[in-house]
Amino acid sequence: MDFLKDLWLFMKARKKFWLAPVIIVLLILGILIVLGGGSAIAPFIYTLF
């Protein structure tokens, strides 16, 4: 959680709020890859890429 807090403080101090959507999209893609690696929905996720 320290990483997320530091990231938020960096974005707030440097006015880099445009990074938030980029980080959110990367987190969503990471979660899809982790969850889709060994599940039945893996073929559907791989068609997205």
DSSP file (Angstrom, degrees, kcal/mol; ACC not computed):
  #  RESIDUE AA STRUCTURE BP1 BP2  ACC     N-H-->O    O-->H-N    N-H-->O    O-->H-N    TCO  KAPPA ALPHA  PHI   PSI    X-CA   Y-CA   Z-CA
    1    1 A M     >        0   0    0      0, 0.0     4,-2.2     0, 0.0     5,-0.2   0.000 360.0 360.0 360.0 -23.1    0.0    0.0    0.0
    2    2 A D  H  >  +     0   0    0      1,-0.2     4,-2.8     2,-0.2     5,-0.2   0.880 360.0  55.1 -64.0 -36.0    3.0    2.3    0.5
    3    3 A F  H  > S+     0   0    0      2,-0.2     4,-2.6     1,-0.2    -1,-0.2   0.931 108.9  46.3 -62.3 -45.4    3.6    2.2   -3.3
    4    4 A L  H  > S+     0   0    0      2,-0.2     4,-2.4     1,-0.2    -1,-0.2   0.883 113.2  49.8 -65.4 -38.0    0.1    3.3   -4.1
    5    5 A K  H  X S+     0   0    0     -4,-2.2     4,-2.4     2,-0.2    -2,-0.2   0.920 112.5  46.8 -66.0 -43.4    0.3    6.1   -1.5
    6    6 A D  H  X S+     0   0    0     -4,-2.8     4,-2.3     2,-0.2    -2,-0.2   0.893 111.9  51.4 -64.5 -39.7    3.6    7.3   -2.9
    7    7 A L  H  X S+     0   0    0     -4,-2.6     4,-2.4    -5,-0.2    -2,-0.2   0.920 111.0  47.6 -63.1 -43.8    2.2    7.1   -6.4
    8    8 A W  H  X S+     0   0    0     -4,-2.4     4,-2.4     1,-0.2    -2,-0.2   0.915 112.0  49.6 -64.1 -43.0   -0.8    9.2   -5.5
    9    9 A L  H  X S+     0   0    0     -4,-2.4     4,-2.5     2,-0.2     5,-0.2   0.877 110.8  50.7 -64.7 -37.1    1.3   11.7   -3.6
   10   10 A F  H  X S+     0   0    0     -4,-2.3     4,-2.6     2,-0.2     6,-0.2   0.941 111.9  46.3 -62.8 -47.7    3.6   12.0   -6.7
   11   11 A M  H  X>S+     0   0    0     -4,-2.4     5,-1.8     1,-0.2     4,-0.6   0.875 115.3  47.4 -64.6 -36.3    0.7   12.6   -9.0
   12   12 A K  H  <5S+     0   0    0     -4,-2.4     3,-0.2     3,-0.2    -1,-0.2   0.904 115.3  43.7 -71.3 -41.8   -0.8   15.1   -6.7
   13   13 A A  H  <5S+     0   0    0     -4,-2.5    -2,-0.2     1,-0.2    -1,-0.2   0.880 121.4  38.1 -72.7 -38.4    2.4   17.1   -6.1
   14   14 A R  H  <5S-     0   0    0     -4,-2.6    -1,-0.2    -5,-0.2    -2,-0.2   0.430 105.5-122.8 -94.7   1.3    3.5   17.1   -9.7
   15   15 A K  T  <5 +     0   0    0     -4,-0.6     2,-0.2    -3,-0.2     3,-0.2   0.906  61.5 145.9  57.9  44.7    0.0   17.6  -11.2
   16   16 A K    > < +     0   0    0     -5,-1.8     3,-1.7    -6,-0.2     4,-0.3  -0.367   6.0 141.1-105.9  50.9    0.4   14.4  -13.3
   17   17 A F  T >   +     0   0    0      1,-0.3     3,-1.2    -2,-0.2    -1,-0.2   0.662  58.7  76.0 -70.6 -14.3   -3.3   13.4  -13.1
   18   18 A W  T 3> S+     0   0    0      1,-0.2     4,-0.7    -3,-0.2    -1,-0.3   0.684  84.5  67.4 -68.3 -15.6   -3.2   12.2  -16.7
   19   19 A L  H <> S+     0   0    0     -3,-1.7     4,-2.5     1,-0.2    -1,-0.2   0.742  81.7  77.2 -74.3 -22.2   -1.2    9.2  -15.4
   20   20 A A  H <> S+     0   0    0     -3,-1.2     4,-2.5    -4,-0.3     5,-0.2   0.922  94.1  45.5 -58.4 -49.7   -4.3    7.8  -13.6
   21   21 A P  H  > S+     0   0    0      0, 0.0     4,-2.4     0, 0.0    -1,-0.2   0.887 113.0  52.1 -62.6 -35.3   -6.1    6.4  -16.6
   22   22 A V  H  X S+     0   0    0     -4,-0.7     4,-2.2     2,-0.2    -2,-0.2   0.931 111.7  45.8 -63.9 -45.0   -2.9    4.9  -17.9
   23   23 A I  H  X S+     0   0    0     -4,-2.5     4,-2.3     2,-0.2    -1,-0.2   0.894 112.1  51.4 -65.6 -40.4   -2.3    3.1  -14.6
   24   24 A I  H  X S+     0   0    0     -4,-2.5     4,-2.4    -5,-0.2    -1,-0.2   0.919 110.4  48.2 -64.1 -43.4   -5.9    2.0  -14.3
   25   25 A V  H  X S+     0   0    0     -4,-2.4     4,-2.5     1,-0.2    -1,-0.2   0.911 111.5  50.4 -64.1 -41.9   -5.8    0.4  -17.8
   26   26 A L  H  X S+     0   0    0     -4,-2.2     4,-2.3     1,-0.2    -1,-0.2   0.896 110.5  49.8 -63.7 -39.0   -2.5   -1.3  -17.1
   27   27 A L  H  X S+     0   0    0     -4,-2.3     4,-2.4     2,-0.2    -2,-0.2   0.914 110.8  49.4 -64.5 -42.7   -4.0   -2.7  -13.8
   28   28 A I  H  X S+     0   0    0     -4,-2.4     4,-2.4     2,-0.2    -2,-0.2   0.921 111.9  48.0 -63.3 -43.9   -7.1   -4.0  -15.6
   29   29 A L  H  X S+     0   0    0     -4,-2.5     4,-2.2     1,-0.2    -1,-0.2   0.901 111.5  51.1 -63.7 -39.9   -5.0   -5.7  -18.3
   30   30 A G  H  X S+     0   0    0     -4,-2.3     4,-2.4     2,-0.2    -2,-0.2   0.907 110.2  48.5 -63.0 -41.9   -2.7   -7.2  -15.7
   31   31 A I  H  X S+     0   0    0     -4,-2.4     4,-2.8     1,-0.2     5,-0.3   0.903 110.5  51.8 -65.5 -40.8   -5.7   -8.6  -13.8
   32   32 A L  H  X S+     0   0    0     -4,-2.4     4,-2.2     1,-0.2    -2,-0.2   0.907 111.4  47.0 -61.3 -41.4   -7.2  -10.0  -17.0
   33   33 A I  H  X S+     0   0    0     -4,-2.2     4,-0.9     2,-0.2    -2,-0.2   0.917 114.6  45.9 -67.9 -42.7   -3.9  -11.8  -17.9
   34   34 A V  H  < S+     0   0    0     -4,-2.4     4,-0.4     1,-0.2     3,-0.4   0.935 119.5  39.5 -66.7 -45.8   -3.5  -13.2  -14.4
   35   35 A L  H  < S+     0   0    0     -4,-2.8     3,-0.4     1,-0.2    -2,-0.2   0.832 117.0  50.0 -74.2 -31.0   -7.1  -14.4  -14.1
   36   36 A G  H >< S+     0   0    0     -4,-2.2     3,-0.6    -5,-0.3    -1,-0.2   0.577  89.1  83.1 -85.1  -8.1   -7.3  -15.6  -17.7
   37   37 A G  T 3< S+     0   0    0     -4,-0.9    -1,-0.2    -3,-0.4    -2,-0.1   0.871 107.9  17.3 -64.8 -38.3   -4.2  -17.6  -17.6
   38   38 A G  T 3  S+     0   0    0     -4,-0.4    -1,-0.2    -3,-0.4     2,-0.2   0.054 108.0  91.9-124.8  27.6   -5.6  -20.8  -16.1
   39   39 A S  S X  S-     0   0    0     -3,-0.6     3,-1.1    -4,-0.1    -3,-0.0  -0.608  83.4-104.5-118.0 178.7   -9.3  -20.4  -16.5
   40   40 A A  T 3  S+     0   0    0      1,-0.2     4,-0.2    -2,-0.2    -4,-0.1   0.658 115.2  61.4 -75.9 -15.7  -12.0  -21.4  -19.0
   41   41 A I  T >> S+     0   0    0      1,-0.2     4,-1.8    -6,-0.2     3,-0.6   0.394  72.6 103.2 -91.5   5.3  -12.3  -17.8  -20.3
   42   42 A A  H <> S+     0   0    0     -3,-1.1     4,-2.4     1,-0.2     5,-0.2   0.880  75.5  54.3 -55.9 -43.7   -8.6  -17.8  -21.5
   43   43 A P  H 3> S+     0   0    0      0, 0.0     4,-0.9     0, 0.0    -1,-0.2   0.856 109.0  49.6 -61.6 -31.8   -9.5  -18.3  -25.2
   44   44 A F  H <> S+     0   0    0     -3,-0.6     4,-0.5    -4,-0.2    -2,-0.2   0.857 111.3  48.2 -74.4 -35.1  -11.8  -15.3  -25.1
   45   45 A I  H >X S+     0   0    0     -4,-1.8     3,-1.1     1,-0.2     4,-0.6   0.882 107.2  55.7 -71.9 -37.3   -9.2  -13.1  -23.4
   46   46 A Y  H >< S+     0   0    0     -4,-2.4     3,-0.6     1,-0.3    -1,-0.2   0.776  98.3  62.3 -68.6 -24.5   -6.5  -14.1  -25.9
   47   47 A T  H 3< S+     0   0    0     -4,-0.9    -1,-0.3     1,-0.2    -2,-0.2   0.744  94.6  63.1 -70.9 -20.9   -8.7  -13.0  -28.8
   48   48 A L  H <<        0   0    0     -3,-1.1    -1,-0.2    -4,-0.5    -2,-0.2   0.802 360.0 360.0 -69.9 -28.0   -8.6   -9.4  -27.4
   49   49 A F    <<        0   0    0     -4,-0.6    -1,-0.2    -3,-0.6    -2,-0.2   0.410 360.0 360.0-102.3 360.0   -4.8   -9.3  -27.9
